[in-house]
Amino acid sequence: MEDGGYLKGECDYKYRTVHFKGNFQFIEDLIEKRRALELMIDKFEEEPEPVRVKFINEKALKNVNIGRIQIENITGKQGGIIN
């Protein structure tokens, strides 16, 4: 949920929310774990390569928990103006 707060003078509330139902499964395969970490690092890091080198190794892959959600149903709504 994104809570943008009450919009003064608008008699409205700024928000965005998503609800979903599905099945969660832990990923055990080290190749899949590596790919998931690479995707997250690439998305959020301005310079991903040094972070990949530092955090993606065999020990880390064995110790990290990563999961996959098979979504069965998803809904969302928003109120107010979301920029």
Rosetta blueprint (number, residue, H / E / L):
1 M L
2 E E
3 D E
4 G E
5 G E
6 Y E
7 L E
8 K L
9 G L
10 E L
11 C L
12 D E
13 Y E
14 K E
15 Y E
16 R E
17 T E
18 V E
19 H E
20 F E
21 K E
22 G E
23 N E
24 F E
25 Q E
26 F E
27 I L
28 E L
29 D L
30 L H
31 I H
32 E H
33 K H
34 R H
35 R H
36 A H
37 L H
38 E H
39 L H
40 M H
41 I H
42 D H
43 K H
44 F H
45 E L
46 E L
47 E L
48 P H
49 E H
50 P H
51 V H
52 R H
53 V H
54 K H
55 F H
56 I L
57 N L
58 E H
59 K H
60 A H
61 L H
62 K H
63 N H
64 V L
65 N L
66 I L
67 G E
68 R E
69 I E
70 Q E
71 I E
72 E E
73 N E
74 I E
75 T E
76 G E
77 K E
78 Q E
79 G E
80 G L
81 I L
82 I L
83 N L
